[in-house]
Amino acid sequence: MKPFDYRRADDAAHAAALVADHPRAAFLGGGTNLVDHMKLGVAAPDLLVDITHLPMEGIEPLPGGGISIGANVRNSDAAAHPFIRRRYPVLSQALLSGASGQLRNAATTGGNLLQRTRCVYFQDTTTPCNKREPGSGCSALEGYQRYHAVFGASPDCVATHPSDMAVAMTALDADVVVQDAAAERRIPLSRLHRLPGEAPEHDTVLSHGDLITAVELPKMPMALHSRYRKIRDRSSFAFALVSAAVAAELADDGTVADVRIALGGVAHKPWRALLAEEALRGAAATEQNFAAAAEAELSEARPLPGNMFKVPLVRSAVTATLRDVCTGLRGRSDGHDPREGER
């Protein structure tokens, strides 16, 4: 690890200004991803700006009925928060499915959103990688492809985004609050991360010096019965091969009145399954229509030879998670709330 300078910022705007003024500066939050990359030689900042002491640790209600989660809130605290468990169970489930207990106690909301891909070639500095070194090539195209993208990839990069939390927040229509040196603004989380295109080195639309200070979840009644399903190589401490976050509500006649679906482990960003959502709205909540919705989304899939198995995994994950959510909704309409035992 190369030597670096260290500063503690006075407030969010000061932190943003410190990083913006130094081309090779980085924010230091939980450090669970950045410090690993510094040890591997993937990242080599000249300056670390410590933001851990800034007042971004609150989970607060919003006037419209939603909730604000500060960027320094630990993943374990967000997962255990009573309001999040009750009103946004998909988010609590996603957080608890990520990493280990020790890492969840250190990782933060802001850092989780900005963690970088776990592509083995990105983390191996002896191999070409356009994301780590633009113009060097993509080793995964002819290499190990098990964990790579089936949606939205480009000839320059087929890496996937690793976050579980971001997948759930995408389904919940979250906004990201961003502070730069002069002002604060909000970005829909679905637009925060970008597809690789010809510039895979850029994971997000943020500029250098932009600091995430919070994530805001809107009031979403359908999220009360949301679910997160993660398919991975082992039961814990593994990144998703495929994951699905689903929230839905049914009309009185049993059709799908509205639905939100996001997928993880399949693209350079949390993948909002808009084609599947469109196919389901107004349709009967049946197994056949769940599968048809998954097929509609998969019409855009472009798997690699080494990850074609992800196509049936997406189909199964979407269908099964929709079944779970809609079964719960039917139970509620029958006068029985299947979540009673979870409260």
N, C-alpha and C positions, 0 to 999 in steps of 0.2 A: 504494500500500500504506500503510495507516494505521500510526502508531507503536504499538509493543507492548513489554511487559516481557519479560525473559528470565531463567529460573532453571535451575540444574542441580540435579537431585535427588540425594540421598545414596544412596537405594536405591529398590526398587520401591514399597514401602509409602509412602515419603516422596513419591515422584512422584504416586502415586494421591491422597494427601492434598492436595498442592498444587493439583491440578486440581479435586478435589472441592470445595475451599474457594473456587474462583473460577468463577462461572457461565460466564464467557467465556474460559476457559483451554483449551489444547489441548496434547497431547503432540507433541514434535518428534522423529521418528526419521529415516528417510531423507529425508523432506520432499518426495518426488517428486510427490505429489499435493497435499498441504496448501499448499506454497509456491506452486504454480500457482494454486490457488484464492484465495490471498491476493492475488496479482497481478491476478486477474480481478475481485476484489471479491465472490466467492462466499463466502469465509470472511474473518472479521475478528476474530481472537482478541485479547483484551487482554493475555494472558500465554501465552508458550510455555515449556513445561517440557521441557528437553532430557533425553532418556533414552538418548542414543547411547553414553554411557560406562558404562551399567549392565551388570553381568555377565550378559548374555542373548545371548551369541554362540556358545554351544556346541551341537554336535550330538552327543548322548550316547545310548548304549544304555540301554534300560529293563530292569528285572529280568525282565519277562515275555517279552522277546524283541523288543519294539518299539523305537522311537527317539523321543527328544525333540529338537525343533528350537527353539532359542532365538528369541525375538521379534526380536532384533537381527541374526540371521543374514541375510546378503545373499542375494538370490535366486540370484545366480550361484554362490555358494559351496554353497548347498543343492543346486542342479542338478548340480554337479560332484562332490558327495560320493560316494565309492565305495559306501558302504552304501546310500544312497538310489538310486543308479543301478542297483545289483544287485537290491535287495529291493523297491523301489518305483519301477520304471521309469516308470510313468504320471506320477508326480510330477516326476521329472526332465524328462520330455518336455514336460509342461505349463509348467514354469518356463522352459524354453528357447524355448517358443513365444510367450512374453509380452514385449512391449516391445522395446527395443533392448539391445545389449550394455552400453552406457553406463548405461542405466536399471537393468538387472539388477545392475550393480555397486554401485548406490546404494540400491535399494529393499530393504526388509526384510520378513521373514516377517509380523510383526505389522501393519506398514503395508499390505502387500498385501491382507490380509484386510479391512482397514478402508477401502480406497480407495473413493471414491464414484463414482456412475454417470457415464458419459461422454455422457449425453443432451445433445444440443446446446442444448436449452432450459434445462437446469439450469445450464449454463456460460455462458449469455447472460443477463446481469442486466437486459437491456432487455425480456425476455419474461416472461409469467406462468409460474410453476412451483410446484406445491404442495410439492415436495420442498425447494426452496430457500426459499420463502416460503409457509408454510401458508395455505390459503384463497384464494390468488391465481388458481388454475386450472391446467389442464394444457394447454400449447400443443401437445403432441405428438398429442393426440386428433384434432385437425383439421390436423395439420402433417406434418412429415417423420417417417416411421415405420419406416424401413428397419431400424434397429438395435433396435427395441423388442420388448417381451415378447409371447410367445404363450401362456405359462402364468402363472396366478396374479396377473394384473394387476387393477387396480381402476379405477373411474371417476375416481379422483383421481391415478393415476400408472401409467404403462406403461413406466417405465424398466427397464433391465437392469443386473445386477451385472457389472462388467467383468473380474473376476479369472479367470485360467486356473488358478493354483495352488489356489484354493479349490475349484474343481470337482474336481480330482484328490483333494484331501484329503477332500472329502465322500464320494467313492467309497471311500476308504480307512477310513471310520469314525473319523476323527481326533477328538480332544478338544482343546479350547482351555483353557489354564491362564490364569486371570484373577486379578489381585491388586487388591483395593480397599484402603482405608486401614487396615483391621483384619484381613483374612483373605484366604486364597487359596481358590479353588474351580475346578471344571472344568465346562465346558459342551460337550456334543457339537457338533461344528462344524455338523452338519446343522440345529441349532437356534439357531446364533449369529445368522444373518441372518434377517430377517423379510420377509413379503410386505407390500405397501404398505397395503392396507386403506384406512382413512380417515386414517391418519397416516404418509404416505410420507416425512416428514422424518426418521423414525427408521429407520435402515438395519439396526440390530442390536438385540438384547435387552440390550445392555450399558447400565449407568447411567453418568452423567457422573462421571468419575474412575476408572472401571474400566480397568485396564491389562492388556493381553495380555502375558504374560511368556514363553509357549512354546506350541508345538503338539505333542501327543503322538500318534504313529501306533502302533496296536496291531500285534502280530505277525499277519501275514496271508499265509499261504503262497500263496494264489491271486494275490496281487499280484505275484509273481515274473514272471508273464506278462501283466501289465497293459499297456494302451496308451492314449494320448491322441491324439485326432484333432481338428484345428482347421480350420474352414472360414472364410475371411476374404476381404476384397476384394483384398488383395495378399499376397505371399508372406512379408513380414515387417513388424514394427512396425505391426500393425493389430489391433484388437480383434475378437473372434470374432463372426461372424454366428451360427454354431452350433458348439459343440464337444461332444465326448463322451469321457468317461473310463470305461474298462471294465476290470474284473478278473473272472476266471471260473476255475472248475475243472470238469473233466469226470469223470464216473464211468467205471468200466471198460467199461460198455456203450455209451459215447459220448454219454450224456445229460448235460445240464448239472446238475452236483451243486449248485453255488452260483454266484452272480453278483452283482456290484455295478456299477451304471450311474449316472452323474451327467452332467448336461447343463449347458452354459454358453451365454451369449448369448441365453437364451430366457425369463428370468424375473428378478424383483427380487432373487433369491438363487440360489446354485448349486442346480440342480434335481435332486433325487434321483428317478430314474425307477423308482419302486416298482412301478408297474403292469407295466412291462416286465420287471422282475426276477421278479415273481410268475409272469408268463406263461412265463418260460423255465425256471424250476426244475423239473427232472424231465422236460423236453422234450428231444427229440433235437436235437443241435447242427447244425441244417440252415439253409440260406439261407431256406427258407420260414418256419421258426419264428423266425428273427432278425427278418424283416420283420413277422411277426405280433406280436412283442413290441413293436416300434416303433409299430405301429398301436394296440396297447393303450394305450401311453402317450399317443399323439396324440389319444385319445378325449377328453382333457381340454384340448386346445389350443383357444384362442380367438384366432386371429390377427386383426390389423387389416388394413384394405384395403391398406396399404402394406408389409406384411411377410408376406403369405400364402405367399410363396416359401419361408419358413422351415419350413413343414410338410414338404414333400418333402426339404428339407435335413436335418431331424431324422431322417426315415426313412432317408436314405442314410447319415448319420453313424453312427447306431446300428447299422445292418446291417453296414456295412463294418468298423467297429471290432470288433464281435463276431466277424466272419469272421477278422480278423487274429489276435485273441487265440486263438480256437479252432483255427485252423490251426497256430499255434505249439504249442498243447497236444498236438495230434495228432502233430506232429513229434517232440515229446519222448517220446510213448508208442512211437514207431517207433524209438527209440534215437538220434534226432538232435535235438540242442537247437539251434534256429535262432538262439539268442542267443549261441552260443559266440564268434562273431566280434566281439561287442560288448564282451567282457570285457577 
